[in-house]
Amino acid sequence: MFGDSGAHDLGYAANAILIALMRKLVSNGTLSQDQISDLVDDAASILAPSDHIGSIAGAMRLLDDIKFRVAA
């Protein structure tokens, strides 16, 4: 389905789409900045029990970055 794309390629693309969608939802007034922040915080809390795993810790850092980028 995705040709020769690797996991990282798909992850970057999905992350970019997620950030764009969140920005659109905020700009359309569908969600507020606070709601986006709560959504990302909730996602981080789901991952938190496994934060000792390197890729999970990396994902949590990305969630922090997403909050920053959506607010921009």
Long-range contacts (C-beta under 8 A, 24 or more apart in sequence): 15-62, 15-66, 18-66, 19-66, 19-69, 19-70, 22-66, 22-70, 23-70, 26-70, 33-70, 33-71, 36-67, 36-70, 36-71, 37-67, 40-66, 40-67, 40-70
